[in-house]
Amino acid sequence: MESSGYALESSMRQARALYFAANKFDDSGYDDNWVTFKLGPVPFTIPSTAGRKRAIAFHDLHHIVTEYPTDYAGEFEISAWEVGAGCGSNLAVWVINLSGLAGGSLFVPARAFSAFCLGRRTRSLYRRELAALLDQTVEETRRDCGLIPQPSVEPQLGDAALYAAATTVGLVLGVSMAVAGLIASPIALGLSVLRPRST
């Protein structure tokens, strides 16, 4: 895993600012009602549920602590890691990440499985309080997740069995989300056209 250059002594708030700048993101997207993602070259738009809105800020912090990138392969990896590490009680996160894990098993299978195995040996941040996390250092947060010292990802039989089960569920969910995206995309486009322009 390549280092993204987040200083261990920096606060998570400072690291998130660097992450936003590097990826041309900001937190304005946390409240968007629709989200567009690409399956290969094809864009899909789906509603951004309340569960997704609650989760996206933690998802960004997971990119920082795991150092998985935000390209398509990195998003598959972070999905697999989050499934392995646990998504808490947020059903929307489970659905999105299981779909992402299944995508990873198709397009970057070795990387997705390795990320899942790492997740099984570490912990996500979904059960934590966001404000307190942002005041912690990167090192403290990585230790809280079990990423310092980084555990071995040597796969075990149980890892392979759970990964196969998660992939199967994820494929079903992924197809369902793709169909929902095909239906929702023209709706989202129509709403954007009909929305009154501010003067």
Sequence and secondary structure as in RCSB ss.txt:
>XXXX:A:sequence
MESSGYALESSMRQARALYFAANKFDDSGYDDNWVTFKLGPVPFTIPSTAGRKRAIAFHDLHHIVTEYPTDYAGE
FEISAWEVGAGCGSNLAVWVINLSGLAGGSLFVPARAFSAFCLGRRTRSLYRRELAALLDQTVEETRRDCGLIPQ
PSVEPQLGDAALYAAATTVGLVLGVSMAVAGLIASPIALGLSVLRPRST
>XXXX:A:secstr
       TTSBHHHHHHHHHHHHT  GGGGG SEEEEEETTEEEEEE  HHHHHHHHHHHHHHHHH   SSHHHH
HHHHHHHHHH  TT HHHHHHHHHHHHHHHHHSHHHHHHHHHHHHTS  STTS HHHHHHSBHHHHHHHHT SS 
      HHHHHHHHHHHHHHHHHHHHHHHHHHHHHHHHHHHHHHS    
